[in-house]
Amino acid sequence: MVPTEVDALLIGMAERYDVIITAADGVFPLVALAEGKNAVGRALLTTAAGPRQIRASDRPN
């Protein structure tokens, strides 16, 4: 397979993907939405050089 750059990834039930995330210094929200349902998964990706304290504005909604 050839690496492909994307901004979003649609994953179906029981599917698995290997991903590489390239991020600058800082805090970045990762959000997963359940299609057709009212469910959300959230995480924060923080780089080593990012801020020690996470601001409320950095938290995913």
GROMACS elastic network, one bead per residue, 0.5 to 0.9 nm:
[ bonds ]
;  ai    aj funct       b0    kb
    1     4     6  0.89804   500
    6     9     6  0.70717   500
   11    14     6  0.83795   500
   11    15     6  0.61911   500
   11    16     6  0.76264   500
   11    17     6  0.82385   500
   12    15     6  0.55233   500
   12    16     6  0.85831   500
   13    16     6  0.88268   500
   23    26     6  0.80468   500
   23    28     6  0.81496   500
   23    45     6  0.87008   500
   23    46     6  0.89614   500
   23    47     6  0.76151   500
   24    27     6  0.87673   500
   24    47     6  0.74781   500
   24    50     6  0.87910   500
   25    46     6  0.77583   500
   25    47     6  0.55084   500
   25    48     6  0.74394   500
   25    49     6  0.56121   500
   25    50     6  0.51796   500
   25    51     6  0.86101   500
   26    45     6  0.82786   500
   26    46     6  0.59193   500
   26    47     6  0.57177   500
   26    48     6  0.82032   500
   26    49     6  0.68462   500
   26    51     6  0.64110   500
   27    44     6  0.66454   500
   27    45     6  0.57267   500
   27    47     6  0.66591   500
   27    50     6  0.62197   500
   27    51     6  0.74073   500
   27    54     6  0.74917   500
   27    58     6  0.66559   500
   27    59     6  0.87627   500
   28    43     6  0.85245   500
   28    44     6  0.56539   500
   28    45     6  0.50654   500
   28    46     6  0.63855   500
   28    47     6  0.86917   500
   28    58     6  0.70645   500
   28    59     6  0.83654   500
   28    60     6  0.87055   500
   29    42     6  0.72231   500
   29    43     6  0.59851   500
   29    45     6  0.62403   500
   29    46     6  0.87804   500
   29    58     6  0.70081   500
   29    59     6  0.65817   500
   29    60     6  0.55568   500
   30    41     6  0.82834   500
   30    42     6  0.58154   500
   30    43     6  0.51381   500
   30    44     6  0.58941   500
   30    45     6  0.69851   500
   30    60     6  0.75700   500
   31    40     6  0.70751   500
   31    41     6  0.58163   500
   31    43     6  0.65790   500
   31    44     6  0.86746   500
   31    60     6  0.72517   500
   31    61     6  0.89603   500
   32    39     6  0.85073   500
   32    40     6  0.56196   500
   32    42     6  0.62685   500
   32    43     6  0.87166   500
   33    36     6  0.88918   500
   33    37     6  0.81341   500
   33    38     6  0.80603   500
   33    39     6  0.61909   500
   33    41     6  0.64541   500
   33    42     6  0.88226   500
   34    37     6  0.54397   500
   34    38     6  0.68404   500
   34    39     6  0.53617   500
   34    40     6  0.62004   500
   34    41     6  0.82196   500
   35    38     6  0.80114   500
   35    39     6  0.82278   500
   36    39     6  0.87870   500
   37    40     6  0.87251   500
   42    59     6  0.89600   500
   42    60     6  0.66749   500
   42    61     6  0.85192   500
   43    59     6  0.85627   500
   43    60     6  0.76572   500
   44    58     6  0.83420   500
   44    59     6  0.72516   500
   44    60     6  0.77378   500
   46    49     6  0.81977   500
   46    50     6  0.60102   500
   46    51     6  0.79864   500
   46    52     6  0.89349   500
   46    54     6  0.89669   500
   47    51     6  0.83225   500
   48    51     6  0.82615   500
   48    52     6  0.88631   500
   49    52     6  0.85553   500
   50    53     6  0.88116   500
   51    54     6  0.67117   500
   51    55     6  0.89217   500
   54    57     6  0.82332   500
   54    58     6  0.64130   500
   54    59     6  0.74633   500
   55    58     6  0.53326   500
   55    59     6  0.70109   500
   56    59     6  0.53910   500
   56    60     6  0.86917   500
   57    60     6  0.79178   500
